[in-house]
Amino acid sequence: MPEASDSEREEARRIEAGRLFFAKPWHLLLSVPNVQALPAPTGREVAFAGRSNVGKSSLLNALVGQKALARTSNTPGRTRDLNLFGADAGVTLVDMPGYGYARAAKSDVANWTKLAFDYLRGRANLRRVYVLIDSRHGLKDNDEDALKQLDRAAVSYQVVLTKTDKLKRGELDAVVAATTAAIARHPAAHPEIIATSSETGSGIDRLRAEIADLA
């Protein structure tokens, strides 16, 4: 068997560091209905944003290896507060309300959206936002609106494709290519896309490594 290259050894080191980072006992710190209720901006925060029902809670559970850290539901719009999770790891994970859910009352949608973007604009210790995109549908208009908001706020963000187990390999390659081309127009976007599946675990190790690096 050929000896691993330096880049392969480095990637293996990052993957193992990410695994150990998320092996800690994560728990819900608090849920807040408005930015005024947030704790002081100490430590580092990593946030997860995306359209309603994109799979944010499932992805968080897969990251930490727990089945019920974040509440999951087939009903869009269940996450209405900012949910903060910690594990004495130097980084707080923030589950944000989903945007773009049309079946809720317009006033509720407006309140959830305002909460999300007030947080994004005003959190000095926010290191990165992971914007989750359903790989079956690709970027939608409200995703583009969210990316423009992040660009204006100069918040670093990276696109994470979810539910990739639902696609064939060729279909996934096409979605990755189209999404890569689209985010090239956004100045605050990280150029690399992470393709994940909470069901199979695909890509979860890479996302863990990215977040551990931020710590």
GUMAR-119912 format. One line per field, with one value per residue (C-alpha): residue in one letter; x, y, z. Coordinates in steps of 0.001 Angstrom, whole numbers, always signed. Example, Ala and Ser with C-alpha at 12.3 -4.5 7.8 and 13.67 -1.06 7.14 Angstrom:
2
resn <- c(A	S)
u <- c(+12300	+13670)
v <- c(-4500	-1060)
w <- c(+7800	+7140)
//
This chain:
215
resn <- c(M	P	E	A	S	D	S	E	R	E	E	A	R	R	I	E	A	G	R	L	F	F	A	K	P	W	H	L	L	L	S	V	P	N	V	Q	A	L	P	A	P	T	G	R	E	V	A	F	A	G	R	S	N	V	G	K	S	S	L	L	N	A	L	V	G	Q	K	A	L	A	R	T	S	N	T	P	G	R	T	R	D	L	N	L	F	G	A	D	A	G	V	T	L	V	D	M	P	G	Y	G	Y	A	R	A	A	K	S	D	V	A	N	W	T	K	L	A	F	D	Y	L	R	G	R	A	N	L	R	R	V	Y	V	L	I	D	S	R	H	G	L	K	D	N	D	E	D	A	L	K	Q	L	D	R	A	A	V	S	Y	Q	V	V	L	T	K	T	D	K	L	K	R	G	E	L	D	A	V	V	A	A	T	T	A	A	I	A	R	H	P	A	A	H	P	E	I	I	A	T	S	S	E	T	G	S	G	I	D	R	L	R	A	E	I	A	D	L	A)
u <- c(+0	+1490	+2445	-12	+921	+1399	-1989	-3696	-2092	-3127	-6707	-6782	-5508	-8256	-10958	-9795	-9627	-13191	-14369	-12837	-14209	-17774	-17397	-17926	-21336	-23216	-26365	-28871	-27644	-30707	-33352	-33910	-36844	-34959	-31387	-31752	-31968	-28668	-25756	-22724	-20744	-17891	-16264	-16917	-20207	-21042	-24575	-26719	-29188	-31458	-34962	-37591	-37387	-33916	-32649	-30817	-31840	-31042	-27624	-26877	-27849	-25592	-22676	-22813	-23773	-26965	-30478	-32370	-30081	-31971	-35684	-36570	-39920	-41442	-43447	-41626	-41335	-40856	-37640	-38800	-36104	-32333	-31238	-27702	-25821	-22511	-20068	-17291	-15525	-14821	-17549	-21320	-23568	-26572	-29646	-31521	-35183	-35768	-36646	-39037	-41877	-44984	-47713	-47206	-48852	-47052	-46449	-44760	-42565	-41584	-40681	-38572	-36779	-36084	-34705	-32371	-30952	-30736	-28538	-26404	-25824	-25064	-23028	-19362	-18164	-19896	-17119	-19088	-22598	-23287	-26107	-27911	-29346	-31552	-29590	-32825	-33854	-30652	-30572	-33999	-34853	-35084	-31683	-30232	-31865	-30253	-26824	-27169	-28046	-24935	-22815	-24124	-23418	-19901	-20508	-18362	-20542	-20234	-22872	-23703	-25827	-28207	-30096	-27564	-28499	-31666	-29661	-27734	-24018	-24418	-27304	-25285	-22302	-24594	-26028	-22545	-21372	-24402	-24178	-20432	-21040	-23817	-21881	-18891	-20906	-21115	-18105	-18625	-19097	-16483	-15682	-15891	-19208	-19729	-22167	-23767	-26366	-27619	-29020	-25802	-23252	-21664	-19737	-20362	-16714	-15567	-18012	-16869	-13271	-14153	-15892	-13103	-10646	-12656	-12284)
v <- c(+0	+3412	+5794	+8598	+12033	+15055	+16442	+13132	+12982	+16565	+15865	+12749	+14863	+17457	+14784	+13219	+16633	+17292	+13923	+14576	+18121	+16923	+13887	+16228	+16206	+18985	+20443	+23258	+26416	+28587	+29649	+33346	+35057	+38283	+39526	+41532	+38227	+36923	+36505	+38765	+38021	+36085	+33045	+32114	+31318	+29357	+29689	+27507	+29198	+27968	+27703	+26082	+22285	+22260	+19904	+22196	+20326	+16939	+18207	+19506	+16163	+14360	+16671	+15979	+12316	+12760	+11935	+14693	+17607	+19792	+19193	+17878	+17939	+17320	+20493	+23583	+26540	+24682	+26532	+30033	+31134	+31271	+28009	+28013	+24760	+24355	+21773	+23768	+23576	+27249	+27439	+27849	+26392	+28548	+27034	+29872	+30080	+28950	+31550	+31340	+29382	+30691	+28789	+30536	+33840	+36683	+38398	+35268	+34906	+38576	+38200	+35049	+36632	+39826	+37833	+35887	+38870	+41090	+38369	+38096	+41829	+42456	+39538	+40519	+37049	+35218	+33420	+31813	+31074	+27773	+28316	+25045	+24393	+21409	+19608	+18421	+21994	+24037	+27782	+29404	+33108	+33419	+31707	+34332	+37043	+35552	+35447	+39108	+39992	+38187	+39960	+43332	+42413	+41236	+37948	+35024	+32126	+28736	+26746	+23249	+21032	+18775	+15562	+14518	+10859	+11644	+12352	+10191	+10967	+12796	+14856	+15861	+16850	+19106	+20769	+21347	+22876	+25162	+26261	+26905	+29132	+31006	+31763	+33025	+36243	+36702	+38395	+37000	+33388	+30723	+29204	+25546	+23756	+20905	+18202	+16323	+13755	+13451	+10037	+8418	+10657	+11674	+14941	+15222	+14494	+17286	+19780	+18800	+19441	+22892	+23930	+22538	+24638	+27757	+26901)
w <- c(+0	-976	+1822	+2513	+1187	+3439	+2361	+3116	+6557	+7260	+6212	+8425	+11331	+10761	+10552	+13827	+15520	+14391	+15687	+19112	+19183	+18697	+20981	+23948	+25726	+23923	+25475	+25007	+26715	+26135	+23643	+23063	+21308	+20533	+20294	+23520	+25403	+24038	+26447	+26194	+22995	+24573	+23011	+19408	+17724	+14593	+13231	+10987	+8659	+5907	+4536	+6707	+6668	+5071	+7789	+10224	+13358	+11806	+10756	+14252	+15749	+13276	+14080	+17815	+17469	+19481	+18335	+20100	+20899	+18433	+18040	+14591	+12864	+9459	+10008	+8685	+11019	+14309	+15204	+16160	+18606	+18449	+20085	+21504	+22141	+23965	+25287	+26975	+23622	+22961	+20306	+20648	+17936	+17059	+15402	+13689	+12678	+9115	+6536	+3622	+5248	+3490	+5383	+8717	+9487	+7735	+11063	+12439	+9350	+9595	+13279	+12726	+9766	+11700	+14631	+12341	+10521	+13602	+15047	+11910	+11687	+15330	+16722	+16871	+17940	+15074	+13183	+10382	+9202	+7509	+5027	+4439	+981	+149	-2567	-4202	-4984	-5135	-4473	-4343	-4510	-725	-408	-2737	-617	+2501	+845	-164	+3435	+4627	+2007	+3183	+6809	+5815	+7645	+6484	+5353	+3720	+1841	+3086	+864	+2802	+1971	-664	-153	-2129	-5293	-7738	-8105	-11403	-10059	-7004	-9153	-11204	-8086	-6650	-9923	-10236	-6607	-6884	-9906	-8108	-4916	-6915	-7270	-3477	-1848	+1690	+583	+1260	-2155	-1093	-698	+1769	+637	+3534	+4471	+8026	+7123	+5860	+7607	+4321	+4657	+8394	+9240	+6930	+8451	+11944	+10901	+9499	+12718	+14910	+12890	+13752	+17443)
//
